[in-house]
Amino acid sequence: MISYRHLTAAQLMPSLFAHFDRYQEVKQCWRQENNTWILKDIAFIDDWEPKHIDVLVKCLSNTVRTGGAVIGAFEENQLVGFAALENELFGRNRRYLQLSSLHVTYPKRGGGIGRELFRRIGGEAERRGADKLYISAHSARETQAFYRAMGCKEAEEYNSRLAAAEPCDCQLEFQLKPSDR
């Protein structure tokens, strides 16, 4: 049985991720060429080394310390998934909150954990006054398929800072509630 809970900065330490398997074999990625999205053969293995875990822990801890939220999915007290929501509303009408991380450990993918984390982080964003989630998402075919299945679409308004930081990411949004603006 999977349980979900908000994590504190004190709980976010490298040992929490000791058994987390980030592994993803990427074979195809989406790229924008001439204002059209095309699927290209781009192959690599995406995984985390210990130094990546240290950076991740610092980023997630900062998210919590600055008023954002990190929700963990646990099976028998072992982290099997997590999602992070930043706390700064942005965009022309200040209607976006950023979903900055969503990961499920490799052996547990496809079982609904990612969908539930997405749903919970969306509820958190809505409680904080956002109309939309903003996701600067990995361009891998599988990652994009997940977000599209969740109802995400290309962002109407790009966050230039996020797009510049990860130029190969796809800038997506998810409508949380109807906008009256």
C-alpha positions in Angstrom: 0.0 0.0 0.0 1.3 3.4 -0.9 1.0 6.3 1.5 1.5 10.0 0.7 2.7 12.7 2.9 4.2 16.2 2.9 7.9 16.3 3.6 9.7 18.7 5.8 13.2 20.2 5.0 14.6 18.1 7.9 13.3 14.9 6.3 14.9 15.7 3.0 18.4 14.1 3.3 20.4 11.8 1.0 19.5 8.7 2.9 15.8 9.2 2.0 16.9 8.5 -1.7 19.2 5.5 -0.9 16.9 3.1 -2.7 15.4 5.4 -5.2 16.1 4.3 -8.8 15.9 7.2 -11.2 17.0 5.1 -14.2 15.4 6.0 -17.5 16.5 4.7 -20.9 15.7 7.4 -23.4 15.5 6.5 -27.1 13.5 9.4 -28.5 13.0 13.1 -27.5 10.7 15.8 -28.7 12.4 18.9 -30.3 11.0 22.0 -31.8 12.1 22.8 -35.3 10.6 25.5 -37.4 7.8 26.0 -34.8 6.8 22.3 -35.1 7.4 19.6 -32.5 9.0 16.5 -33.9 10.2 13.2 -32.3 13.9 12.6 -32.9 16.1 9.6 -32.3 18.1 10.8 -29.3 19.4 8.0 -27.1 20.9 8.1 -23.6 20.5 6.8 -20.1 19.2 9.2 -17.5 20.2 8.3 -13.9 21.4 9.9 -10.7 24.9 9.7 -9.2 25.5 10.5 -5.5 26.4 14.1 -6.4 23.0 14.5 -8.2 21.3 13.3 -5.0 23.1 16.0 -3.0 21.9 18.7 -5.4 18.4 17.3 -5.4 18.2 17.3 -1.6 19.4 20.9 -1.6 16.8 22.0 -4.2 13.9 20.1 -2.5 14.9 21.5 0.9 15.0 25.0 -0.5 11.5 24.4 -2.0 10.1 23.6 1.4 12.1 26.4 3.2 10.7 29.0 0.7 7.1 28.0 1.3 6.7 25.4 -1.4 5.7 21.8 -0.9 7.2 18.4 -1.5 5.0 15.3 -1.3 6.5 11.9 -1.0 5.0 8.5 -1.9 6.1 5.7 0.4 5.8 2.0 0.4 6.7 0.4 3.7 8.5 3.6 4.7 10.6 3.6 1.6 10.4 6.5 -0.8 9.0 5.4 -4.2 8.0 8.7 -5.6 7.9 12.5 -5.0 6.7 15.7 -6.4 7.7 19.3 -5.7 5.7 22.5 -6.0 7.4 25.9 -5.9 5.7 28.8 -4.0 6.1 31.7 -6.4 3.1 32.6 -8.6 4.2 33.9 -11.9 3.1 34.8 -15.4 1.4 37.9 -16.8 -1.6 37.3 -14.5 0.3 35.5 -11.7 -1.7 32.3 -12.3 1.1 29.7 -12.6 2.8 27.6 -9.9 5.7 25.5 -11.0 5.7 21.7 -10.6 9.5 21.5 -10.4 9.9 17.7 -9.8 7.9 14.6 -10.3 9.7 11.3 -10.1 8.8 7.7 -9.5 11.4 5.0 -8.8 12.0 2.8 -11.8 10.4 -0.5 -10.5 7.2 1.3 -9.5 6.4 3.2 -12.7 3.1 2.5 -14.4 1.3 1.7 -11.2 -0.5 5.1 -10.7 2.0 6.7 -8.2 2.9 9.5 -10.7 -0.8 10.2 -11.4 -1.6 10.4 -7.7 1.4 12.7 -7.0 0.3 14.9 -9.9 -3.3 15.0 -8.6 -2.1 15.9 -5.1 0.3 18.6 -6.2 -2.4 20.0 -8.4 -4.7 20.3 -5.4 -1.9 22.0 -3.4 -1.4 24.5 -6.2 -5.1 25.2 -6.4 -5.3 25.8 -2.6 -2.4 28.3 -3.1 -4.4 30.3 -5.7 -2.9 29.0 -8.9 -5.1 28.5 -12.0 -2.4 26.4 -13.8 0.6 24.2 -13.1 3.7 25.0 -15.1 6.0 22.1 -16.0 9.4 22.5 -17.6 9.4 18.8 -18.5 12.0 16.4 -19.8 11.5 16.0 -23.6 11.8 12.1 -23.5 8.9 10.5 -25.4 7.7 8.6 -22.3 7.8 11.6 -20.0 5.8 13.7 -22.5 3.3 10.8 -23.0 2.7 10.9 -19.2 2.1 14.6 -19.0 -0.1 14.5 -22.1 -2.1 11.7 -20.6 -2.6 13.8 -17.5 -4.1 16.6 -19.7 -1.1 18.9 -20.0 -0.5 20.9 -23.2 2.2 23.3 -24.4 2.3 26.4 -22.2 0.4 29.4 -23.5 3.0 31.6 -21.8 6.6 30.4 -21.5 8.6 31.2 -18.3 11.8 32.5 -20.0 14.0 31.7 -17.0 12.9 28.1 -16.9 13.0 27.7 -20.7 16.6 29.1 -20.9 17.8 26.9 -18.0 16.7 23.7 -19.8 16.4 24.5 -23.5 15.6 20.9 -24.5 12.7 20.7 -22.0 9.1 21.0 -23.2 7.3 23.9 -21.5 3.9 22.6 -20.4 0.9 23.7 -18.4 -2.1 22.0 -16.8 -5.3 23.9 -16.2 -6.4 23.4 -12.6 -9.6 25.5 -12.7 -11.3 27.8 -15.1 -9.7 31.2 -15.2 -11.9 34.2 -14.8 -9.1 36.6 -15.7 
